[in-house]
Structure formats: C-alpha cells, structure tokens
Amino acid sequence: MVKIRLTRTGRKNLPSYRIVAIEHTTKRDGQYIEILGFFNPSKNPAEFQIDKDKVNEWVKNGAQVSDSVQELIDGTYKYVKYEPNKKEEVAKKSEEVVDEKEKVAEETPVVAEEKTEVTE
C-alpha cells in the first residue's frame, strides 16, 4: 500500500520535510517513489509547497494520505518544536493533579447505602 507522508531532511535541530509517495512498510527516511512537495517549519512563516495534481493522482490510484499531510493540505497543521524540558514539566503537573485528586478523595466522606429488603 502506498502512503503520502513526510520524510525528514535537514540538519540537527533544523528540520525540513519532503512530502513523498512511499510504500507503507518503508522506514521514515527510506527510499520513496515520488516527491510531491516540501514543508519547512524552520522559516518564519513556515514554507509549504505541494503539487496537488500529483497528490490527487496518487489518491485516485489508492494511496492513503497521512494525518499530518492532510492537515498541511487543509491548512490546519500546527508544528510544535520539540523541547526536552517540557516533558519534565508535564510530569510534574500530572503528579500535582494526582495529589489533588487523592486529597479530595480523602476529604469526601464515604456514605454507605443502607440495604432495604422488600418483602411481599
């Protein structure tokens, strides 16, 4: 099965991507069938160019478009630069939320429901 997806190019900490038609079992940066466009998020504003005729031709032939490429085409894609320190901040926040939930659970009294038997 052929997919239309991004392959990474560029140097360390300065990514750019090619939009390619590629076999779905191929590695991320493996050998592609055809280049359909490019996306460069490093520039401000981000550069994006795609040959829509080629994409439509591949889709007619059964190629599946990845979620990120579909969002790029639709204009809704948000590139978020990876920041390793953010992972630690998210972990701390999730620990705080768990602690708050435990405190709330301890403070709320547990009311046991009385069982009533109905006899006829």
Secondary structure by P-SEA (a helix, b strand, c coil): cccbbbbbbccccbbbbbbcccccccccccccccccbbbbcccccbbbbbaaaaaaaaaaabbbbcaaaaaaaaccbbbbccccaaaaaaaaaaaaaaaaaaaaaaabbbbbbbbbbbcc
